[in-house]
């Protein structure tokens, strides 16, 4: 038995070195099977996410340029 759950979110952060604040919004679509997450789709402004990560990388945050976690 599959159930689909939609979660709309707003994300904000203050970026290092006085860069403009980060603002992004998105939608997560979870497919649940027997009460557990079976699949996840994420929709967001990828250009804004890249800008925020670039600002963090320029400030020396190694995780901002790390390879994606794949399972």
N, C-alpha and C positions, 0 to 999 in steps of 0.2 A: 504494500500500500504506500503510494507516494503522496506527499503533501508539499505544496509550494508556499514559501513564506517570502514576502517582500519587506525589505527594511530600507527606508530612505534616511539618509544621514547628511549632516553638515559637519565639516571638519575645519577647524581654525588652529593656527599656531603663530607664534612670534618667531621669525627667522633670526639667526645670529647676525651680528655686525650691522644692525640697523636696517637690514633689508625690509622691504614691504612685508606686511603680514601675509600669511598663507591662508587662503580661503578656498575651499573646495566643497562640492556637494556630490552626492552619488546615490546609487541604488545597489543593494545586494539582493540577489535572488537565490534563495536557498532551496534545494530540493531535499526533502527529508524522506527517508525510507525507514520505516519501523522506528521512528523517533530519533534517528541519527542523521547527521548531515551526510548526504550522498554526493551532492554536487553544489558548487557555489559559482555564481557568475557575478562579476563586479563591473559596474558602469560608473565612470567618473571622468572628470576633465583631466586627461592624461598629460596635456601640455602644462597645466598648473602643477600637477604632481611632479613633473620633470623639473620645472622651475624651482620648486621648493627643495627637491633633492640636490639640484645643482648648487643652490645657496648653502645648503648644509655641507656638501662636499668641499666647497671653497673655504669653509670655516674649519675644515679638518676632520669632519665626522666620517670615519671609514665606512660605517654601515650604509651611508648614503650612496656609495658607489659599489656596494657588494653585489655579487651575483644573486639573482632571484632564488628563493628557496623553492625547489621543485620536489613534489612527492609522487 
